[in-house]
Each structure stands twice: as C-alpha cells, then as structure tokens.
Amino acid sequence: MPTLPSDSVCSLAPVFAIQPDQVEAFKRLGEAMLQRTQSEPGCLYYGFCYDGATARCREGYRDAQALLAHLDNVGDLLEQAQAIATLERFEVFGAADQLEQLREPLAALNARFFVMTEGFRR
C-alpha cells in the first residue's frame, strides 16, 4: 500500500508563452513578483525558469490558504503578465483536502489539479 502524504504543502507550476518581443518586460514582472513573494510567510520556495519565450514558475506553499494569499499578493502583477504572455498551463499539486479548497477559487485560471497519492518530503 502506498504511503499517503500527511503534509499540507501545495505547489504550483504555471507555464507562460511570452510574446517574443516582451521577454525582458516579462522578466521584470517576474522580478517584481519575486520581491513581493519573499515577504509571504507561507511561501516555501519560488522562482522563474526560462527557455526562450517560455517561462515556468516553480512555487511551493505551506498549504492552500498560503497559496491563495500569494495570488492575492501578486494578482495585479499576474494580470500585467497575462497582457504580454499566455498562461498555457496552471498545474496545482497537493493532498486532496488541500486541493478541494483551491478548485473554486482557481476555476478562472483553468487550473489542473493533481492529487498526491504517495510520496515523501524531507
């Protein structure tokens, strides 16, 4: 029988297709999001990775409520980012009870939810 996760950590993996002439502007928005996110007590890790005009943000939060607090914190910057990039994927990972708290609030982002059924975290 698999080991079920006992923690409440939620992680995100949004992927953006940036307009080719807007990559530097998107990176500046990413830096602004990073600066704001550093003050969030519920954020465990956060960072942008780039492959040309594609950006992926790696994000981890203590729980669903910390994830929602983050989206409130950077909401205006995310709107600006979506003016110059298409949000191709918005994947959310975590335990079923945490994901249930996120389904309705994240519905407008066409999020895909992946329930962790086994694993560990150090």
Summary of the structure (lengths in Angstrom):
residues: 122
radius of gyration: 14.6
end to end distance: 20.4
largest distance: 50.5
contacts: 347
relative contact order: 0.26
helix: 41%
strand: 33%
